[in-house]
Amino acid sequence: MTLVPPKIGVVAIGRNEGERLRACLQSVVERSTLIIYVDSGSTDGSVILARAAGCEVVELNLQVPFTAARARNEGFRRLRQSAPELPYVQFIDGDCEVVGGWVETATAFLDSHHDVAAVCGRRRERYPTRSIYNTLCDIEWDTPVGKARACGGDAVMRTDAFAKIGGYRADLIAGEEPELCVRLRAAGWNVWRLGAEMTLHDAAMTRFSQWWRRTVRNGYAFAEGVYLHGTPPERHYVRESMRAWLWGIALPLCSLLSISAYSTWGLILLLAYPLQIMRLGLRNTGPIHRRALLAFFQLLARFPESCGQIKFIHDLYRGRRSGLIEYK
């Protein structure tokens, strides 16, 4: 395969990804000669594997809390030291593989759209039918094509734009990509989602507990997003946070109060849940059973999201930073 001209480097991050990391690095070694792998304290031989693949390795200081944002920043810093004139960087997580043709498509788009700082494509789950939780992830990745509010951890960015806004907020345990995009827009840039295939992701979620923890993390990110950028014009994650509070906290509490006051008549408020599932199911696409299952989990997610909201408020009140909320 012909190597992409050295105008793009790759920053891959990982922690104990094992064979997923091997596949990730193999997918980018063929597309760039400048690859930085940032390891967050792996104990499975990831560092040796990355060096054997020809990558430059950055091992994070174990005395500083790990975050994906911090890892990407450290990788980007090393990349700029190695190639300060490099115009583009492909960020990728160690549980993902870059699809053939994506890097060429992304860089060509940025070459011709000088107002766009970050471009992403279609991320897909490698094993979407292995579990309902993997299926939910695959649906989550399918966002509208065109100007986007955010990109995920896999994206191609202009190095100058990324550097000028200071990169990711290294202290965020989740939601760091949408937060970065808020600051990119404030600096006059756009974020774009292409319809092209971009990466394969392996969520490896087979248990309900994994899905719950991942969704708690989402709720934490929503709350922190409101804290940082919840005012107009962005109102970042305001809708998502209000939704979590309504369905995960306010309605259950109102139902309990209603039941205590009116006995069984108080159960009427709980009818809002099946009605909401019906509404979401009608809005979703695909076969009826898939739409209904998706609607059920969309509503169920409000409970772990509300737990994440409460956790953020608790951490904020105590003046401490949360550690990573890992699900695998």
PAZANU-58996 format. One record per residue: x, y, z of N, C-alpha, C, CB in turn. Coordinates in steps of 0.05 Angstrom, whole numbers. Glycine has a CB too. Layout:
# PAZANU-58996
     n.u     n.v     n.w    ca.u    ca.v    ca.w     c.u     c.v     c.w    cb.u    cb.v    cb.w
       X       Y       Z       X       Y       Z       X       Y       Z       X       Y       Z
...
This chain:
# PAZANU-58996
     n.u     n.v     n.w    ca.u    ca.v    ca.w     c.u     c.v     c.w    cb.u    cb.v    cb.w
      17     -24       0       0       0       0      18      25       0     -19       0      24
      10      45     -16      25      70     -17      21      86       9      17      86     -41
      43      95      21      41     110      45      30     138      40      68     112      59
      14     147      59       4     174      57      28     193      60     -17     180      79
      29     215      44      51     234      47      53     243      76      47     258      28
      77     250      85      81     256     113      69     283     121     110     256     120
      43     286     117      30     310     126      10     304     149      15     324     103
      10     278     156      -8     270     178       7     251     196     -33     257     167
       4     255     222      15     237     242      -8     224     257      34     251     261
      -2     204     272     -22     189     287     -15     189     317     -25     160     277
     -35     194     333     -32     192     362     -53     171     371     -37     219     377
     -42     148     380     -59     126     390     -55     124     420     -52      99     376
     -77     119     434     -75     117     463     -87      90     472     -90     141     477
     -78      80     494     -88      54     503     -80      47     531     -81      33     484
     -94      28     542     -87      16     568     -98     -12     569     -99      33     591
     -80     -31     568     -87     -60     569    -107     -68     548     -98     -66     597
    -102     -59     523    -120     -66     501    -113     -92     488    -120     -44     481
     -89    -103     493     -82    -129     483     -83    -131     453    -100    -149     494
     -97    -151     443     -99    -156     414    -113    -133     399    -112    -182     408
    -131    -119     414    -144     -96     401    -123     -75     393    -165     -84     420
    -103     -71     411     -82     -51     405     -65     -61     381     -64     -47     429
     -59     -86     379     -44     -97     357     -59     -90     330     -40    -127     359
     -85     -95     330    -100     -90     306    -101     -60     300    -129    -101     309
    -103     -44     321    -104     -15     318     -78      -5     305    -107      -1     345
     -55     -13     315     -30      -3     305     -24     -13     277      -7     -12     323
     -32     -38     271     -29     -48     244     -45     -32     224     -37     -78     243
     -68     -22     232     -85      -7     214     -73      21     208    -112      -4     226
     -56      32     225     -45      58     221     -16      58     211     -47      75     246
      -2      36     217      26      34     207      27      35     177      38       7     217
       6      25     164       5      26     135      -2      53     124     -15       6     125
      -9      72     141     -20      98     131      -4     122     140     -48     101     140
      15     119     158      31     141     167      58     131     177      17     156     189
      79     147     173     105     140     183     111     153     210     126     149     163
      92     169     220      95     183     246      73     174     265      95     214     242
      79     155     281      59     144     300      69     145     328      52     114     292
      53     158     345      60     160     373      39     143     389      60     190     383
      49     124     404      30     109     421      34     118     450      35      78     418
      13     126     463      13     135     491       1     114     509      -1     162     495
      17     104     527       7      82     544       1      92     572      28      60     546
     -22      84     583     -31      93     609     -28      70     630     -60     102     608
      -4      61     634       1      42     655      -7      14     649     -12      50     680
      -5       5     624     -12     -22     616       6     -43     630     -11     -26     586
      -5     -66     635      10     -88     647       9    -113     629      -1     -95     675
      -1    -109     604      -4    -132     587      16    -133     564     -32    -132     575
      38    -118     566      57    -118     544      52     -99     522      60    -145     534
      33     -81     526      26     -62     504      49     -45     495       3     -44     514
      66     -37     514      89     -20     507     108     -35     488     104     -10     532
     114     -60     495     132     -76     478     119     -81     451     137    -103     492
      94     -86     451      79     -90     425      81     -66     407      50     -97     431
      77     -42     419      78     -17     403     105     -12     392      68       6     421
     126     -16     408     153     -11     399     160     -31     376     173     -14     421
     151     -56     379     156     -76     358     142     -68     332     147    -103     368
     120     -54     334     106     -45     310     118     -20     298      77     -39     317
     140      -9     310     153      14     299     143      40     309     151      13     270
     127      40     330     116      65     341     134      77     362      88      60     353
     134     103     364     147     117     386     128     116     409     155     146     379
     138     109     433     121     104     456     125     126     477     126      77     468
     103     136     487     103     154     510      89     140     533      89     182     504
     103     136     555      91     124     579      84     145     599     111     102     591
      59     147     606      50     168     624      60     164     652      19     169     624
      66     186     665      75     186     693      53     175     710      82     215     702
      59     154     725      39     141     741      30     157     765      50     114     751
      44     179     772      37     195     795      15     215     789      62     210     805
       8     218     763     -12     237     754     -37     221     745      -2     256     732
     -61     228     753     -85     212     745     -87     209     715    -110     225     756
     -95     185     706     -98     180     678    -125     192     668     -97     150     673
    -124     203     644    -148     209     629    -141     206     599    -159     238     635
    -161     200     583    -156     199     554    -147     226     543    -181     189     540
    -158     247     555    -151     274     546    -121     279     551    -168     295     560
    -112     273     574     -84     276     581     -66     260     563     -78     269     610
     -74     235     557     -58     218     540     -56     229     512     -70     190     539
     -78     239     501     -77     250     474     -59     276     473    -105     257     464
     -62     292     494     -45     316     495     -15     309     495     -52     333     519
      -8     289     511      20     282     513      30     270     486      24     261     535
      13     255     473      21     244     447      24     266     426       0     224     438
       5     285     427       7     307     408      32     324     413     -18     325     411
      39     328     438      63     344     444      88     330     433      66     347     475
      89     304     436     112     290     425     112     290     394     112     260     435
      88     288     383      86     289     354      96     316     343      57     285     345
      89     338     356      98     365     347     128     368     351      83     386     363
     139     355     371     168     357     374     182     342     351     176     344     401
     170     320     342     182     305     321     178     317     293     171     277     321
     155     330     289     148     341     263     132     367     267     132     321     246
     146     389     274     131     414     281     115     426     258     151     434     290
     121     419     233     106     430     210      83     412     201     125     434     187
      78     390     215      58     371     207      30     384     208      58     346     225
      14     385     187     -11     399     187     -34     384     200     -19     406     159
     -34     357     200     -57     342     209     -48     320     229     -72     330     186
     -67     313     247     -62     290     265     -87     273     266     -55     300     293
     -84     247     265    -105     228     269    -104     218     297    -104     204     248
    -124     224     313    -126     213     340    -142     187     338    -140     233     360
    -133     166     352    -148     141     352    -144     127     379    -139     123     329
    -165     114     388    -164      99     413    -154      71     407    -192      97     427
    -141      59     426    -128      33     422    -147      10     417    -111      27     445
    -173      14     422    -192      -8     416    -206      -3     389    -214      -9     438
    -194      13     372    -205      19     346    -185      13     323    -214      48     344
    -195       9     299    -179       5     276    -188      25     254    -181     -24     265
    -168      37     241    -174      56     219    -181      40     194    -151      75     214
    -203      47     182    -212      34     157    -196      44     133    -242      38     153
    -190      27     115    -175      35      91    -189      57      75    -172      11      73
    -173      77      68    -184     100      53    -192     123      70    -207      91      37
    -196     119      96    -206     141     113    -186     164     115    -212     130     141
    -161     158     120    -141     179     123    -139     197      98    -114     168     130
    -140     184      75    -139     199      50    -163     216      47    -136     180      26
    -187     205      53    -212     220      51    -212     244      70    -236     202      57
    -204     240      94    -204     261     114    -185     284     107    -197     250     142
    -160     277     100    -141     298      94    -149     313      69    -113     286      90
    -160     299      49    -170     313      24    -192     333      31    -179     293       3
    -210     325      50    -231     343      58    -220     368      72    -251     328      76
    -201     364      90    -190     387     104    -174     404      85    -172     377     127
    -161     392      65    -146     408      45    -165     428      30    -133     390      24
    -190     420      27    -208     436      11    -229     452      28    -222     419      -9
    -228     448      54    -247     462      72    -231     475      94    -269     442      83
    -222     499      89    -203     512     107    -216     523     133    -189     534      93
    -243     522     134    -257     530     159    -262     507     178    -283     544     151
    -254     483     170    -259     459     187    -234     451     202    -269     436     169
    -236     449     228    -212     441     244    -211     412     250    -212     457     270
    -234     399     251    -236     370     258    -256     356     241    -243     367     288
    -249     333     232    -267     317     215    -268     288     224    -258     319     184
    -291     277     225    -295     249     233    -313     236     213    -307     247     262
    -315     209     215    -331     194     197    -348     174     212    -315     179     176
    -356     152     199    -373     132     212    -356     112     228    -390     117     191
    -359     114     254    -347      93     271    -367      71     275    -338     105     299
    -359      46     271    -377      23     274    -366       4     295    -380       9     247
    -384     -10     307    -377     -32     325    -368     -56     309    -400     -39     344
    -346     -68     316    -336     -92     302    -355    -115     306    -308     -99     312
    -366    -118     330    -384    -140     336    -411    -129     346    -371    -160     357
    -427    -117     329    -451    -104     339    -473    -123     349    -463     -87     317
    -472    -148     339    -493    -167     347    -484    -185     371    -500    -184     324
    -460    -181     381    -450    -198     403    -466    -193     428    -421    -192     408
    -476    -169     432    -492    -162     455    -509    -138     449    -475    -157     481
    -531    -134     464    -548    -111     461    -532     -85     467    -573    -112     479
    -512     -88     484    -497     -64     492    -478     -55     469    -480     -70     517
    -467     -75     455    -452     -68     431    -470     -56     409    -437     -93     420
    -494     -66     407    -513     -55     388    -519     -26     394    -539     -72     387
    -523     -20     420    -529       7     428    -506      26     421    -535       8     458
    -481      16     425    -458      32     417    -457      38     387    -432      18     426
    -463      18     371    -462      21     342    -483      42     334    -468      -5     328
    -506      42     346    -527      62     340    -518      89     349    -553      54     354
    -505      90     372    -495     116     383    -476     129     364    -482     111     411
    -459     113     351    -439     125     333    -451     136     307    -418     104     325
    -476     129     301    -488     136     275    -501     164     277    -509     115     266
    -484     184     277    -493     212     279    -497     224     252    -474     229     296
    -512     247     249    -518     259     223    -492     268     209    -537     282     227
    -493     267     183    -471     276     166    -474     306     162    -472     262     138
    -451     320     161    -450     349     157    -437     363     181    -478     359     153
    -443     388     184    -432     404     206    -441     391     232    -441     433     205
    -422     386     250    -428     370     274    -422     387     299    -412     345     275
    -436     379     321    -431     392     347    -406     381     360    -455     388     365
    -399     356     353    -376     343     366    -365     320     349    -384     333     394
    -341     312     355    -330     288     344    -323     270     367    -304     294     326
    -317     245     361    -309     227     383    -279     226     386    -320     199     377
    -269     205     399    -241     202     403    -225     196     378    -236     180     422
    -239     187     357    -226     182     331    -233     205     313    -235     155     319
    -213     221     305    -218     244     288    -191     253     276    -232     266     303
    -193     266     253    -169     280     242    -172     309     247    -166     274     211
    -151     322     258    -152     350     265    -129     366     254    -153     353     295
    -133     391     250    -112     409     242     -94     414     267    -122     437     231
     -68     409     264     -51     411     287     -50     440     298     -23     402     280
     -50     460     279     -48     488     288     -73     495     305     -45     506     264
     -97     487     295    -121     494     309    -122     480     337    -146     485     293
    -113     455     337    -113     440     363     -94     453     382    -105     411     358
     -70     461     372     -50     473     390     -59     501     400     -24     476     375
     -71     517     383     -79     544     391     -99     545     413     -89     559     367
    -117     525     414    -137     526     436    -128     510     460    -164     515     425
    -103     500     459     -92     487     483     -98     457     485    -102     500     507
    -108     445     463    -114     416     464    -137     409     481     -90     401     472
    -138     384     490    -159     375     508    -155     385     536    -161     344     508
    -177     387     551    -175     392     580    -167     366     593    -202     403     592
    -142     365     603    -131     340     612    -144     329     637    -102     344     618
    -160     346     651    -172     337     676    -200     325     672    -175     360     695
    -210     325     648    -237     313     643    -235     283     641    -249     325     618
    -251     269     656    -251     240     655    -269     229     633    -260     228     682
    -285     246     621    -303     239     599    -314     264     586    -327     221     609
    -323     261     561    -335     284     548    -314     305     538    -354     298     565
    -289     296     537    -268     315     529    -269     323     500    -241     303     535
    -279     306     483    -280     313     454    -302     334     449    -286     288     437
    -327     331     459    -347     352     455    -338     378     467    -373     343     466
    -324     377     490    -315     402     503    -294     416     486    -303     396     531
    -277     400     474    -257     411     455    -271     425     432    -238     389     445
    -292     412     421    -306     423     398    -320     450     405    -326     403     388
    -329     453     430    -341     478     439    -320     500     436    -351     476     468
    -296     495     445    -275     515     443    -265     520     415    -251     507     460
    -266     499     398    -259     503     370    -279     522     356    -259     476     355
    -305     518     362    -325     536     350    -322     564     361    -354     526     357
    -316     567     386    -311     594     397    -288     608     384    -306     592     428
    -269     592     373    -246     604     360    -251     608     330    -222     586     364
    -276     602     321    -283     607     293    -281     583     274    -267     628     283
    -276     559     285    -274     535     269    -300     520     268    -251     517     280
    -302     502     248    -324     483     246    -314     455     250    -338     485     219
    -333     437     258    -328     409     261    -346     395     241    -333     399     291
    -336     374     227    -351     362     206    -352     331     208    -340     370     179
    -375     320     203    -378     291     202    -383     283     173    -402     281     220
    -366     266     162    -368     255     135    -384     229     136    -341     251     122
    -395     221     113    -409     196     112    -391     172     107    -429     197      90
    -365     177     104    -345     156      98    -340     138     123    -319     168      89
    -334     113     117    -327      95     139    -300     104     151    -325      66     128
    -298     104     177    -274     115     190    -260      93     207    -282     138     208
    -273      83     227    -260      63     245    -278      41     253    -248      78     269
    -266      19     261    -280      -3     274    -273      -2     304    -273     -31     262
    -293      -4     321    -290      -1     350    -299     -27     363    -305      23     361
    -284     -35     384    -292     -59     398    -299     -52     427    -269     -80     398
    -324     -47     432    -333     -39     459    -329     -62     479    -362     -31     458
    -331     -87     469    -328    -110     487    -346    -109     511    -299    -113     496
    -371    -100     507    -390     -99     529    -410    -122     527    -406     -72     528
    -408    -140     546    -426    -163     546    -443    -165     572    -409    -188     543
    -438    -146     591    -452    -147     616    -467    -121     621    -433    -153     639
    -490    -124     635    -506    -100     642    -489     -81     659    -531    -108     656
    -473     -91     677    -457     -74     695    -438     -56     679    -441     -91     714
    -428     -66     656    -410     -50     639    -426     -27     627    -397     -67     617
    -449     -34     616    -466     -13     604    -473       8     625    -491     -25     592
    -480      -1     649    -488      18     670    -465      37     677    -496       3     696
    -441      27     681    -418      44     688    -412      64     665    -393      27     695
    -413      54     641    -408      72     618    -428      94     617    -408      56     591
    -453      88     623    -474     108     622    -473     127     646    -502      95     622
    -464     118     669    -458     136     692    -437     156     683    -448     119     717
    -416     146     670    -395     164     660    -407     185     641    -373     148     645
    -425     177     624    -438     197     606    -452     218     622    -458     183     587
    -467     210     643    -481     229     659    -462     248     673    -498     215     680
    -439     238     682    -419     255     695    -409     276     675    -395     238     705
    -404     267     650    -395     285     629    -416     306     623    -387     269     603
    -441     298     622    -462     318     617    -462     340     639    -490     304     617
    -460     332     664    -461     351     686    -436     370     684    -461     337     712
    -413     358     679    -389     375     678    -390     393     653    -364     357     677
    -402     384     632    -405     400     608    -422     425     613    -417     384     585
    -444     421     628    -461     443     636    -446     463     654    -487     433     650
    -431     452     672    -415     469     691    -395     486     676    -400     451     711
    -383     475     654    -363     490     639    -374     508     618    -344     471     627
    -395     499     603    -404     514     580    -435     514     578    -392     502     555
    -448     513     600    -478     511     600    -493     536     593    -487     502     626
    -479     559     592    -492     584     586    -494     588     556    -476     608     598
    -512     606     546    -514     611     517    -488     623     507    -537     631     512
    -480     619     482    -497     606     461    -496     576     460    -490     617     435
    -476     564     473    -472     535     470    -493     519     485    -444     527     479
    -498     527     511    -516     511     528    -507     481     526    -546     514     520
    -482     477     530    -470     451     526    -481     430     546    -439     453     529
    -493     409     535    -504     387     550    -527     395     570    -482     374     566
    -539     418     566    -561     426     583    -585     408     579    -569     456     578
    -592     403     554    -615     386     548    -611     358     559    -620     385     518
    -587     347     555    -581     320     564    -583     318     595    -554     311     554
    -573     338     608    -574     338     638    -602     341     648    -556     360     649
    -618     359     636    -645     363     645    -661     337     641    -659     386     630
    -656     324     619    -670     299     612    -664     278     634    -661     288     585
    -638     276     642    -631     257     663    -644     263     689    -600     256     667
    -645     288     697    -658     296     722    -688     291     722    -652     326     728
    -701     296     699    -730     293     697    -737     263     700    -740     303     670
    -725     246     683    -734     218     683    -720     201     704    -729     206     656
    -696     209     712    -681     192     731    -685     200     760    -653     193     725
    -694     225     765    -696     234     793    -723     247     799    -674     254     799
    -730     267     784    -754     283     790    -780     266     789    -757     307     771
    -783     251     766    -808     236     764    -810     213     784    -810     224     736
    -789     198     790    -791     178     811    -798     190     838    -765     163     813
    -785     212     845    -791     225     871    -820     234     872    -772     248     876
    -830     247     850    -858     256     849    -877     233     851    -863     272     824
    -869     210     839    -887     186     841    -888     176     869    -876     164     822
    -866     175     883    -866     166     911    -883     184     928    -837     165     922
    -880     210     924    -897     229     940    -926     225     933    -888     258     935
    -932     221     908    -960     217     900    -972     192     911    -962     217     869
    -956     170     911    -965     145     922    -970     147     952    -945     123     917
    -953     162     966    -956     165     995    -981     182    1002    -932     178    1008
    -988     200     983   -1011     217     988   -1037     205     977   -1007     244     975
   -1036     191     955   -1061     182     942   -1062     151     939   -1064     195     916
   -1044     137     952   -1044     108     951   -1041      99     922   -1070      96     963
   -1057      79     913   -1053      68     886   -1057      88     864   -1071      45     882
   -1073     109     869   -1078     129     849   -1052     144     842   -1099     149     858
   -1033     144     860   -1008     157     855    -991     143     834    -993     158     881
    -998     118     828    -983     103     808    -987     114     780    -991      74     808
   -1007     131     777   -1014     142     750    -990     156     738   -1038     161     752
    -974     170     755    -951     184     744    -931     166     731    -937     200     767
    -930     141     740    -910     122     729    -918     114     700    -909      97     746
    -943     120     692    -950     113     664    -934     130     645    -980     119     660
    -921     151     654    -905     167     636    -882     151     624    -894     192     651
    -873     131     639    -850     115     629    -857      98     605    -839      97     651
    -879      81     606    -886      66     582    -894      84     559    -908      47     588
    -906     107     565    -914     125     544    -889     137     530    -932     148     555
    -869     143     546    -844     153     535    -830     132     518    -825     163     557
    -831     107     527    -819      86     511    -833      83     484    -820      59     526
    -860      85     484    -875      85     460    -867     108     441    -905      85     465
    -864     131     452    -856     155     437    -829     152     424    -857     180     454
    -810     142     440    -783     138     430    -782     116     409    -764     131     453
    -798      95     413    -799      73     394    -810      82     367    -816      51     405
    -830      99     367    -841     110     342    -821     127     328    -866     125     347
    -803     141     343    -783     158     331    -759     143     320    -774     178     352
    -753     120     332    -730     104     323    -736      91     297    -723      83     344
    -715      81     284    -718      67     258    -711      38     261    -700      81     237
    -718      22     240    -712      -6     239    -736     -23     246    -689     -12     258
    -731     -50     249    -753     -68     256    -765     -60     283    -742     -97     257
    -791     -68     286    -805     -60     310    -792     -69     336    -834     -71     309
    -782     -95     336    -770    -105     361    -744     -89     368    -764    -135     358
    -729     -82     347    -705     -66     351    -711     -38     361    -688     -65     325
    -731     -26     350    -739       1     358    -749       1     387    -761      12     340
    -764     -20     394    -774     -21     422    -752     -26     442    -795     -44     424
    -733     -44     435    -711     -50     453    -693     -25     457    -694     -73     442
    -688     -11     435    -672      13     436    -686      34     453    -667      24     408
    -712      37     450    -727      57     466    -726      50     495    -756      58     456
    -728      25     502    -726      17     530    -700      25     542    -730     -14     533
    -677      20     528    -651      27     539    -646      57     538    -629      13     524
    -658      71     519    -656     100     519    -668     112     544    -669     112     494
    -690     102     552    -703     112     576    -689     102     601    -733     105     577
    -682      77     601    -668      65     624    -642      80     630    -662      36     620
    -629      91     609    -603     105     612    -606     129     630    -593     113     585
    -630     140     633    -633     165     649    -626     160     678    -662     175     646
    -629     135     687    -623     129     715    -592     129     721    -634     102     723
    -576     114     705    -547     117     710    -537     144     703    -532      96     694
    -549     158     683    -540     185     677    -545     203     701    -555     196     653
    -568     200     714    -573     217     738    -554     210     760    -603     213     747
    -546     185     763    -525     178     783    -499     193     776    -521     147     783
    -492     194     751    -468     209     743    -470     238     749    -463     205     713
    -494     250     745    -499     278     752    -494     283     782    -527     286     744
    -505     265     798    -503     268     827    -473     265     835    -520     247     842
    -460     246     823    -431     242     829    -415     267     823    -420     218     813
    -421     280     800    -406     304     794    -411     326     814    -413     314     766
    -436     330     821    -443     351     841    -430     345     868    -474     353     844
    -429     319     875    -416     312     900    -386     318     899    -421     282     906
    -374     311     877    -345     316     874    -339     346     874    -334     303     848
    -357     361     860    -353     390     859    -356     403     887    -374     403     839
    -375     394     902    -379     404     929    -356     398     947    -405     392     941
    -344     375     943    -321     367     960    -295     377     949    -320     337     963
    -295     390     926    -271     401     914    -251     381     906    -259     420     933
    -260     358     895    -242     338     886    -248     329     858    -243     314     905
    -228     317     845    -232     306     818    -238     277     819    -206     312     801
    -256     267     803    -262     239     802    -241     224     787    -290     235     789
    -237     199     795    -219     182     780    -235     171     756    -209     158     797
    -221     156     739    -234     145     715    -257     127     722    -214     129     698
    -278     129     706    -301     110     709    -298      91     686    -329     125     709
    -285      68     691    -279      49     670    -301      27     669    -252      36     674
    -306      17     644    -326      -3     641    -314     -29     630    -348       6     624
    -289     -29     623    -277     -54     614    -247     -55     621    -280     -57     583
